[in-house]
Amino acid sequence: MLILCLLAAILMAFAIDSLLVALVHRRVQGRFQIKTDTHRMLVFKSDVGTFTLRQDLQELQCGKGPSCRVFRFQDIEALEVTQTSRHALAAELLLGMEVSDLWPQYRDFIDWQVVTVVLCTGERVPLFRTGRYHRRKYLHTFYLELQLVCLELLGLVIDVDAQGRTVLDRISARLNQPRVVQCWD
């Protein structure tokens, strides 16, 4: 009976910890939702805003209504993919800090990826932003990898690297294959 209670407590702790980790992942994962996809136009919504790529008019519309901005495809110099890593202090505080978090190799971090349109004028218009939360703890590698696999199987965590490549490929194809610049911080 004691062993069953101990096993139930371990499973419950795993479930609660995994739920909190899933909430952190959901907060930083970017959204890319296609509203319309025809040969004439692509309309998508991301965390940054709503965008329309019009093949027939050769233009990119950012936003809706009176705040809508329009850019001609010929004014687009490149697509820029920026990748940065930042310390995930808020997630670390939520999920529990420990002494090993004082060393940089054990700190949790978020890899941010932003797809931006660079115009001839030098102006940058972000189209899509996503992040992947990396949890690192001393001597917990197996547990953290098992937890991530379980969350991916349940559909609570998506592969944001694959999502970022898909977004970049779709937008690049619609913009007549502009130059793609990758930047790392």
SVG drawing of the C-alpha trace seen along z (x, -y; Angstrom):
<svg xmlns="http://www.w3.org/2000/svg" viewBox="-11 -55 39 57">
<polyline fill="none" stroke="black" stroke-width="0.4" points="0.0,0.0 2.9,-2.4 4.5,-1.7 1.2,-2.5 0.9,-5.7 4.5,-6.6 4.0,-5.8 0.8,-7.9 2.6,-10.8 5.5,-10.6 3.0,-10.4 1.0,-13.4 4.2,-15.4 5.2,-14.6 1.8,-15.6 1.7,-18.9 5.3,-19.8 4.5,-18.9 1.4,-21.0 3.4,-24.1 6.1,-23.4 3.4,-23.1 1.9,-26.5 5.4,-28.1 5.8,-26.5 2.4,-27.7 3.2,-31.2 6.3,-31.5 5.2,-29.4 4.3,-31.5 1.0,-31.3 0.8,-31.0 -2.8,-30.6 -3.6,-30.6 -7.0,-32.3 -7.0,-32.1 -4.6,-30.3 -5.4,-30.6 -3.2,-31.1 -4.0,-34.9 -3.5,-35.6 -2.3,-34.3 -3.9,-35.7 -2.4,-34.7 -2.5,-35.7 0.4,-35.5 1.1,-36.9 2.5,-40.0 -0.7,-40.8 -2.7,-39.9 -1.0,-39.9 -2.2,-39.5 0.1,-38.7 -1.6,-39.6 0.0,-37.9 -2.3,-39.7 -1.4,-43.2 2.2,-42.2 1.7,-43.7 2.0,-42.9 -0.8,-44.3 0.0,-44.6 -3.0,-44.9 -6.6,-45.7 -8.8,-48.8 -7.5,-52.3 -4.1,-51.2 -3.4,-49.0 0.0,-49.4 0.7,-48.3 4.2,-47.5 4.9,-46.6 6.9,-43.4 9.5,-45.3 10.2,-47.4 11.0,-44.3 14.8,-43.8 15.0,-40.6 13.5,-38.4 15.4,-38.4 15.4,-35.5 16.8,-36.6 17.5,-34.1 18.3,-35.1 18.6,-33.3 17.5,-35.0 17.4,-33.8 13.9,-32.6 13.9,-34.1 10.1,-34.3 9.8,-30.6 12.6,-29.7 10.9,-31.5 7.6,-29.8 9.1,-26.3 11.6,-26.6 15.1,-28.0 17.9,-26.1 21.6,-26.7 22.7,-25.3 20.8,-28.1 23.6,-30.4 25.8,-28.8 25.0,-29.8 25.1,-26.3 22.1,-25.3 19.9,-28.4 16.7,-28.0 16.5,-30.0 14.2,-30.7 15.4,-30.6 13.5,-33.4 13.1,-33.3 11.6,-36.3 10.8,-36.5 11.0,-40.0 10.5,-41.8 13.3,-44.2 12.3,-47.0 14.6,-49.0 14.3,-52.0 15.8,-49.9 12.5,-49.6 11.8,-46.2 8.3,-44.8 8.0,-41.6 5.7,-39.0 6.1,-36.1 7.7,-35.4 8.1,-32.2 10.1,-30.9 11.2,-27.6 11.7,-27.2 14.7,-25.1 14.7,-23.8 18.1,-22.8 18.7,-21.4 21.7,-19.7 21.4,-15.9 17.9,-16.1 18.5,-15.6 16.7,-12.2 13.7,-13.5 13.5,-16.8 13.8,-14.9 11.1,-12.4 8.8,-15.2 9.3,-17.0 8.6,-13.8 5.4,-13.3 4.3,-16.9 5.0,-16.6 3.1,-13.3 0.1,-15.0 0.3,-17.9 1.0,-20.5 4.4,-21.4 5.1,-21.9 8.4,-21.9 8.8,-25.6 11.9,-25.2 9.9,-23.3 7.1,-25.8 9.5,-28.6 11.0,-27.0 7.4,-26.4 6.4,-30.0 9.6,-31.2 9.2,-28.9 5.5,-29.9 6.2,-33.6 9.3,-33.4 7.5,-31.5 4.7,-34.1 7.2,-37.0 8.9,-35.7 11.9,-34.2 13.5,-37.3 17.0,-37.1 16.9,-35.5 19.3,-36.8 19.9,-34.9 21.1,-36.7 22.2,-35.2 22.5,-37.1"/>
</svg>
